[in-house]
Amino acid sequence: MKFTMSVAMTPLDQLTELARTAEECGFASIALPDSLFYSEKVSAEYPYTPDGSRMWNADTPWVDPLIATAAMGAVTSRLRFYTSVLKLGPRNPVLLARQLSSVAAMTGDRFGLGLGLGWAPEEFEWCGAPYAKRGARVDEMIEIIRLILGGGMVEYHGKFFDFDKLQISPAPAKPMPLYVGGHTEPALKRAARVGDGWASAMMKLSELRETIDRLGELRASYDRADVPFEIQAVCIDRFGVDGYREQAEVGVTDAIVVPWIFDGHGFDAPLEAKLDSVRKFAADVIEKV
């Protein structure tokens, strides 16, 4: 099992030092969240809290995850980065492919794209993208991103997107992994059909077990059962050495954690407190698991 440190809602001036320390302590990756903006009113419920409310407010710090990756990549050499997850639906796939190719070049291909549709209609509409038929649009976007990042002169003629031959350079030196997030059946099917892995939001172990089993069934139905596939999990009821071993037993390959939360520190805790928690988690868990 690998361990990934989430830096969701972390003050921006802490990111580079947290990345350095995570690399020193044996973390495999940093997981970066995505939020385009905070709308005063939102016309849909947030899908990953019991009451549908957002876990942050208008003043919570968010940085564009691709820019944050470039900054943290500059002070590390082995640590990987991935979005968990980037809201694909409101974005333009050609422009995003340009940004992704740049991040790959700046980090030595240490970046993976975790992606989801996006849940807030305002993020789509105010960025010029339709909320309707978002699933079908995202399917085309995934095809376009993979096509462009594969390098060379390419063209695409689909139902939602259409362009003649173009090339973005430099293309990544190796394929960028795409991890699909979401708990719904369409999301799981998308992950099984085209993803290099699946990313969970907060789930209990029993829910993870059921979902991982379902992903196995779906991958087999798409004749992809033998293709390498990551399971990136945020498990909320199994911790410590034994807890992470239980996660591994049900199929989790990458545990996403926030070390300072285990020590009672909030997202806005001082940097030194967080660094101490990162080192403690590495000694107490990573080295033993």
C-alpha positions, 0 to 999 in steps of 0.5 A: 500500500502507498500513502498519499497526503492530502493538502485540501484547504491548507494555507498556501504558504505551507505547501512547499515545505509540506511537500518536502517533508512528505517526500523525506518521510516516505509518502508516495504522493500529494493529493490536491483538491479542486474548487473553481470558486465559492458561489454565495448560493448554490443550486445543488447539494454537495454530494459528500456530506450527510446534509449536503452542505459544503465543508468550507466557506468563502474565505477557505484557501484554494489554489489551482491544483496544477499551479500548486503541483508546479510549485511543489514539484520544484522543491521535490524530486521523487514525490508524485502529485495528483488531483483528487479530483479536478472538476473536468466538466466546467473546463475546456479540454484543449486548454486543459491539455495544454496545462497538463502537458506543462505540468508534466514537463515541469515535474518530470512526469510526476503528475496524474489527473484525478477527474470528476464531472463536477457537482455545482451547476454554477461552476459549469454555467459561469465558466461557459459550459452546459450542465446538461449532458455533462457525463457524455461531454466528459467522456469526449473530454477524456478522449481529447485529453488522452489524444492530445497528450499522446503527442503529435498532430491530432484532430477530433470530431465529436458530438460536443467538441470539434477541431482540426489538426493541432499539436501541443508540445512538449507532450508528456514523455510517458502516458499520464494516468487518469483516475476517475472519481465518483460514487455513482454507477455511471462514475464507476462504469467510467472508471472501469472503462477508461480509468487507470484507477478510481478515487473515493471521497470519504467512505467507510470500509464496508462501503469501500469493500462493496465499491471495489468489488463492483469495480472488479465486476465492471472491469471484467465486463470491459475486459480490463480485469488484468490492466493495472488499476489504482484504488485511492481511498479516503477511509473514515473508520479504519486507522493505525497499522491494523486499520490500513492493513484492513484497507489493503485487504479489501483492495485499497492500493493508495490511502489518502490521509491528513496526518495532522487531523489525527493529532487534533490539528485543523486545516489552518494549524501552524506549519510546525505542528503539521510537520511534526504530525507528518513525521509522526505518521510516517514513523508510526504507520508508513514504516510499519505498514 
